[in-house]
Amino acid sequence: MMDSNAPGFRLYDVLNHQKEEIVAIGPHGTITAARFRRDVAALAGLLPDAGFLVNLCTERYRFMVGFAAALLRGQVSLMPAAATPAVLRDLTEAYPGLYALADGPVPDLPHLIFPARLPEAEEEPLSIPGGQPAVVLFTSGSTGKPKPVMKSWSVLVHSAHTAGARLGVAAMRGGCIIGTVPHQHSYGLESVITLAWQHGLAVFTEAPLFPADIRAALEAAPTPRLLVTTPVHLRALTADPDKMPALAMLLCATAPLPHDLAEAAEAAFQAPLVEIYGCTEAGQIATRRSTHETTWHCFEAVSLHRDEAGWWAQGAAVEGVAPVQDEIEPTSEEHFRLGNRAADLVNIAGKRSSIAYLNHQLLAVPGVRDGSFLMEEGSTQSVPRLKALAVAPGLTVAEIIQALRARLDPTFLPRPLILVERLPRNALGKLQRADLLALASLREAK
């Protein structure tokens, strides 16, 4: 006989808010938990019968209502890394009967436009079986075709509880989470939405991108304030740090994050910066205080182990046993350092390095605002060739190469180094290899 208290049977509430506590804050005012539950019940009654939907709502409150309504109807939300027509066509083939929920124009697939005004509905409890499939997330595709990763509702809840315990979010109840990251990605979903839902915080419904917009959002949000962001945004914010509102905490994705940038961010916002480590497959699994420590501390509900295939994570906050893409260097049972991904390693003429290390050295050159190395693909030369792209207004190629000579073995100097106005980073600050290669080829052809 199966245990009715097992995660698959136990009911987990979507919200940990009292009726009048605030769930969302935005241009249209504040939304209470009671109003949110009524909106979810109203939208759930409008959703078509289907197993899967892709939630394309760009406005964060509508996305939240759509995600919760799908949970209430037992529908699985698909969250691709990009919502291009080609990606959506692939989804319709892989998930028959799929429809889209959107608050704007939709490509050629069945869809429901989020109503401008939802009908009146009774407030309904949002208690969801833990074993219910909640979402299919997709890897970024930076090293290949995006892969689907299913997460159950109990895993999302345990992940939010575990992260909240580590971050001390209980002390921030009644405050607000502001996220500069997309909510259709695992980082935004877990560190903005479900974290707020499970700990009684409000979500700021806009996703500000530019420093002035981020400053305005922080000033409009109630305290205590938690900013969820990326190193790319932190670079822009610390370039003009004056008058930044004080925060309770900064939460930053691993990208990498240079130590001096972490220090500048803590000074600008008068708050501790906590770096969170994870991946789409395993979710968020560890943190570190970037200015105080180099090792990562595993979440209580996560354990790591290795076999001949690589490193794996498991526990209540992980769906099954999930692969960890990086090389792990344990320093204790609960702590580790990060090594390099296998795809990140560079071996030229018997000498070894990594793209991450080379990027770190490039970004450390004074005047280089952004940059990335990449290995030439399909080279017919006997020796592989490294290229690099750099954003460095005011510097010449010769000046950057000269600075790199003091930092790198000559074997790893880029041939060529290409100056560009900007790198093709996505909303999470990540770079797709295909985009870098295309940009390099375009600039070399000129």
C-alpha positions in Angstrom: 0.0 0.0 0.0 1.4 3.4 -1.0 2.0 6.1 1.5 -0.6 8.9 1.2 2.0 11.3 2.7 4.5 10.6 -0.1 5.3 13.6 -2.3 3.2 12.3 -5.2 0.0 12.3 -3.0 0.5 15.2 -0.7 -1.1 18.5 -1.6 1.1 21.6 -1.8 -0.4 25.0 -1.9 0.6 27.4 -4.7 0.7 30.3 -2.3 1.9 30.8 1.2 0.0 34.1 1.6 -2.8 35.2 3.8 -5.8 36.7 1.9 -4.7 40.3 2.2 -1.0 39.8 1.7 0.4 41.1 -1.5 1.3 38.7 -4.3 2.1 41.1 -7.1 3.0 44.8 -7.5 3.1 46.6 -10.8 1.9 49.5 -12.9 -1.7 48.7 -12.1 -1.2 48.6 -8.4 -1.1 45.8 -5.9 -2.7 42.3 -6.1 -3.7 40.5 -3.0 -3.6 36.8 -2.5 -7.4 36.7 -2.5 -7.6 38.5 -5.8 -4.9 36.2 -7.3 -6.8 33.1 -6.3 -10.0 34.5 -7.9 -8.1 35.4 -11.1 -6.6 31.9 -11.3 -10.0 30.3 -10.8 -11.5 32.5 -13.5 -8.8 31.8 -16.0 -8.8 28.1 -15.3 -12.4 28.0 -16.3 -11.5 29.5 -19.7 -8.6 27.2 -20.6 -9.3 24.6 -23.3 -9.1 20.9 -22.6 -5.5 20.0 -23.3 -2.5 18.3 -21.8 0.1 21.0 -22.6 0.3 24.7 -23.1 3.1 27.1 -23.8 2.8 30.2 -21.6 3.9 33.1 -23.8 2.6 35.9 -21.5 5.2 38.6 -21.3 3.5 40.5 -18.5 4.7 38.7 -15.3 1.4 38.8 -13.4 -0.5 37.3 -16.4 2.2 34.6 -16.7 1.8 33.8 -13.0 -2.0 33.5 -13.3 -1.6 31.4 -16.4 0.9 29.1 -14.7 -1.2 28.6 -11.6 -4.4 28.1 -13.7 -2.7 25.4 -15.7 -1.7 23.7 -12.5 -5.3 23.8 -11.3 -6.5 22.2 -14.5 -3.7 19.6 -14.4 -2.0 20.9 -17.5 1.7 21.0 -18.0 3.3 24.4 -19.0 6.0 24.2 -21.6 8.7 26.9 -21.3 11.1 26.8 -24.2 14.3 28.9 -24.1 13.1 30.9 -27.1 9.6 31.3 -28.6 10.6 31.6 -32.2 8.2 30.2 -34.9 10.6 27.3 -35.6 10.7 26.4 -31.9 7.0 26.6 -31.6 6.5 24.4 -34.7 8.8 21.8 -33.1 6.8 21.9 -29.9 3.5 21.3 -31.7 5.0 18.2 -33.3 6.4 16.9 -30.0 3.3 17.7 -27.9 0.1 17.0 -29.9 -2.8 19.1 -28.8 -0.6 21.9 -27.6 -2.0 25.4 -27.3 -0.5 28.8 -26.4 -1.6 31.3 -23.7 -0.5 34.8 -24.7 -1.0 38.4 -24.0 0.0 39.5 -27.5 0.3 38.3 -31.1 0.7 34.6 -31.5 2.3 32.6 -34.4 0.2 30.1 -36.3 -0.9 27.7 -33.6 -4.0 27.2 -31.4 -4.0 29.9 -28.7 -6.0 31.7 -26.1 -5.4 35.4 -25.6 -5.3 36.4 -21.9 -8.6 38.3 -21.4 -8.3 42.1 -20.9 -10.8 41.5 -18.0 -11.3 38.2 -16.3 -14.8 37.2 -15.3 -15.8 37.2 -11.7 -15.1 33.9 -9.9 -15.1 32.5 -6.4 -11.8 32.4 -4.5 -10.6 28.8 -4.9 -7.9 26.9 -2.8 -4.8 26.3 -4.9 -3.7 22.9 -3.6 -1.9 20.8 -6.1 -0.8 17.1 -5.8 2.9 17.0 -5.4 3.4 14.3 -8.0 1.6 16.3 -10.7 3.8 17.2 -13.6 4.0 21.0 -13.5 6.4 22.2 -16.2 8.7 21.1 -19.0 11.7 23.4 -19.0 14.2 23.3 -21.9 18.0 23.6 -21.7 19.5 26.7 -23.3 20.9 24.8 -26.3 24.3 26.5 -25.9 26.1 23.2 -26.5 23.5 21.5 -28.7 19.7 21.1 -29.3 17.6 22.2 -26.3 16.5 19.2 -24.2 13.2 18.9 -22.4 13.3 18.6 -18.6 10.1 17.8 -16.7 9.6 19.1 -13.1 6.8 18.0 -10.8 5.0 20.4 -8.5 6.6 18.9 -5.4 10.1 19.4 -6.7 9.4 23.1 -7.4 8.0 23.5 -3.9 10.9 21.7 -2.2 13.4 23.8 -4.3 11.7 27.0 -3.2 11.7 25.9 0.5 15.3 24.8 0.4 16.5 27.9 -1.3 14.5 30.1 1.0 15.9 28.5 4.1 19.5 29.0 2.8 18.8 32.6 1.8 16.9 33.5 5.0 13.9 34.6 3.0 11.5 34.0 5.9 12.8 37.3 7.4 11.8 39.1 4.2 8.1 38.2 4.3 6.0 41.0 3.1 8.8 42.3 0.9 9.3 42.1 -2.8 11.3 40.2 -5.4 12.4 42.2 -8.5 13.8 40.0 -11.3 15.7 41.2 -14.4 15.5 37.6 -15.7 12.9 36.0 -17.9 10.2 34.0 -16.1 10.0 31.3 -18.8 13.5 30.1 -17.7 14.2 27.8 -14.8 16.2 30.6 -13.0 13.4 33.1 -13.2 10.7 30.6 -12.5 12.4 29.2 -9.3 14.2 32.3 -8.0 11.5 34.9 -8.7 8.1 33.3 -8.9 8.0 30.1 -6.8 10.4 31.5 -4.2 8.0 34.4 -3.7 4.9 32.2 -3.7 6.2 29.9 -1.1 7.6 32.6 1.3 4.9 35.3 1.3 6.7 37.8 -0.9 5.3 40.0 -3.7 6.6 39.7 -7.3 7.3 42.9 -9.1 5.4 42.3 -12.4 7.8 44.2 -14.7 11.2 42.8 -15.8 13.4 45.9 -16.0 16.5 45.7 -18.2 18.2 49.1 -18.2 19.8 50.6 -15.1 17.4 53.5 -14.9 14.4 51.1 -15.1 15.9 48.8 -12.5 16.5 51.7 -10.2 12.9 52.9 -10.7 11.5 49.4 -10.0 13.5 49.1 -6.8 12.4 52.5 -5.6 8.7 51.5 -6.3 9.0 48.2 -4.4 8.3 47.8 -0.7 11.1 46.7 1.6 12.8 44.4 2.2 13.8 44.0 -1.5 15.5 41.1 -3.2 17.0 41.7 -6.7 17.4 38.5 -8.8 19.8 39.3 -11.7 22.8 38.3 -13.7 26.5 39.4 -14.0 25.6 41.2 -17.3 23.1 43.4 -15.5 25.4 43.9 -12.5 28.1 45.3 -14.9 25.7 47.9 -16.2 24.4 48.8 -12.7 27.8 49.2 -11.1 29.1 51.3 -13.9 26.8 54.1 -12.5 26.2 53.1 -8.9 25.0 56.4 -7.6 21.7 56.5 -5.8 20.9 52.8 -6.0 18.4 51.9 -3.4 19.6 49.6 -0.6 18.5 46.0 -0.8 18.1 43.1 1.6 20.0 40.8 -0.8 21.3 40.4 -4.3 20.8 37.0 -5.9 23.0 36.4 -9.0 23.3 33.6 -11.5 26.7 31.9 -12.1 28.0 33.3 -15.4 31.0 33.7 -14.3 30.9 36.5 -11.7 34.3 38.2 -11.2 35.2 39.0 -7.5 35.7 42.7 -8.1 32.2 42.9 -9.7 30.7 41.2 -6.7 32.4 43.6 -4.4 31.2 46.6 -6.5 27.6 45.3 -6.5 27.6 44.8 -2.7 28.9 48.4 -2.2 26.4 49.9 -4.6 23.3 48.2 -3.1 24.6 47.9 0.5 23.6 44.3 0.6 25.1 40.8 0.5 25.5 39.2 -2.9 24.7 35.5 -3.0 25.6 33.6 -6.1 23.3 30.6 -6.9 24.5 27.6 -8.9 22.3 25.3 -10.8 21.3 24.1 -14.2 18.0 23.4 -16.0 18.3 19.6 -15.5 19.0 19.7 -11.7 17.5 23.1 -10.8 19.2 25.3 -8.1 21.5 23.2 -6.0 24.1 25.4 -4.2 25.0 28.9 -3.2 28.0 30.9 -2.1 28.7 34.4 -0.8 30.9 35.5 -3.7 32.9 38.1 -1.8 33.7 35.8 1.1 34.2 32.3 -0.2 35.3 30.3 -3.3 33.6 27.1 -2.5 29.9 26.2 -3.0 27.5 25.0 -0.3 25.0 22.4 -1.4 21.4 22.9 -0.4 20.2 20.6 2.4 17.8 18.8 0.1 20.5 18.0 -2.5 23.3 15.5 -2.7 25.9 15.0 -5.4 27.6 11.8 -6.5 29.8 10.7 -9.4 29.9 7.6 -11.6 31.7 6.8 -14.9 29.3 9.1 -16.8 29.9 12.2 -14.7 28.3 14.1 -11.8 24.7 13.7 -10.7 22.4 15.5 -8.2 19.5 14.0 -6.3 17.2 14.8 -3.4 13.8 16.3 -2.6 14.6 19.4 -4.6 15.7 17.5 -7.7 13.5 15.6 -10.2 14.9 12.0 -9.9 18.6 11.8 -10.5 19.7 14.7 -12.7 23.0 15.3 -14.5 25.3 18.2 -13.5 27.1 19.6 -16.5 30.2 20.9 -14.7 33.1 19.0 -13.2 32.8 19.0 -9.4 35.7 19.1 -7.0 34.4 18.2 -3.5 36.1 19.9 -0.5 33.8 18.3 2.1 30.5 16.4 2.2 28.5 19.6 1.6 31.0 21.9 -0.2 32.7 21.8 -3.6 34.5 23.9 -6.1 33.5 24.1 -9.8 35.8 22.7 -12.4 35.3 23.0 -16.2 32.7 21.5 -18.4 34.1 18.9 -20.8 32.9 20.9 -23.7 34.7 23.9 -22.3 38.2 22.4 -22.3 40.8 23.5 -24.8 43.8 21.4 -25.8 46.2 22.9 -28.2 49.6 21.4 -29.0 49.5 19.4 -25.7 48.7 22.5 -23.6 45.4 22.7 -21.7 43.2 25.5 -20.7 39.5 26.3 -20.7 37.2 28.8 -22.4 36.0 29.9 -18.9 39.6 30.7 -17.8 40.4 32.4 -21.1 37.3 34.5 -20.9 38.2 35.5 -17.3 41.6 36.8 -18.5 40.1 38.7 -21.4 37.5 40.4 -19.1 40.3 41.3 -16.7 42.0 43.5 -19.3 41.2 47.2 -18.3 38.8 48.7 -20.8 37.3 45.4 -22.0 33.6 45.6 -21.1 32.6 42.2 -22.5 34.2 39.4 -24.4 34.3 35.7 -25.2 36.7 33.1 -26.7 35.5 30.3 -29.0 37.2 27.4 -30.7 37.0 27.6 -34.5 34.6 24.9 -35.7 35.5 22.6 -38.5 39.1 23.8 -38.9 41.2 22.0 -41.5 44.4 23.3 -39.9 46.6 20.8 -38.1 46.4 23.1 -35.0 43.0 24.2 -33.7 42.5 28.0 -33.8 41.0 30.1 -31.0 39.1 33.3 -31.8 37.9 35.9 -29.5 35.3 38.7 -29.7 35.6 41.7 -27.4 33.6 44.9 -26.6 36.3 47.4 -25.7 35.5 51.1 -26.8 38.7 53.1 -26.9 41.1 50.1 -27.2 42.7 48.6 -30.3 43.2 45.0 -31.1 47.0 45.4 -30.6 46.5 46.9 -27.2 44.3 44.0 -26.0 46.6 41.4 -27.4 49.6 43.0 -25.7 47.7 42.9 -22.4 46.8 39.2 -23.0 50.4 38.3 -23.6 51.1 39.2 -20.0 48.3 36.9 -18.9 48.2 33.9 -21.3 50.6 31.4 -22.8 51.1 32.4 -26.5 49.4 29.2 -27.5 46.1 30.6 -26.3 46.3 34.1 -27.8 43.2 34.6 -30.1 43.8 34.4 -33.8 42.0 36.7 -34.6 40.6 39.0 -32.0 37.6 40.8 -33.3 36.2 44.0 -31.9 32.4 44.3 -31.8 29.9 46.8 -30.4 28.1 44.1 -28.4 27.9 40.4 -27.9 24.7 38.5 -28.7 23.7 37.6 -25.1 20.2 36.4 -24.4 18.0 37.7 -21.5 20.0 35.5 -19.0 23.3 36.9 -20.2 24.2 33.6 -21.9 25.9 33.2 -25.3 25.0 30.6 -27.9 28.0 29.2 -29.7 26.2 29.4 -33.0 25.5 33.1 -32.5 29.1 33.8 -31.7 30.4 31.8 -34.7 27.9 33.7 -36.9 29.0 37.1 -35.6 32.7 36.2 -35.9 32.2 35.0 -39.5 30.3 38.1 -40.4 32.9 40.4 -39.0 35.8 38.5 -40.6 34.1 38.6 -44.0 34.1 42.4 -43.9 
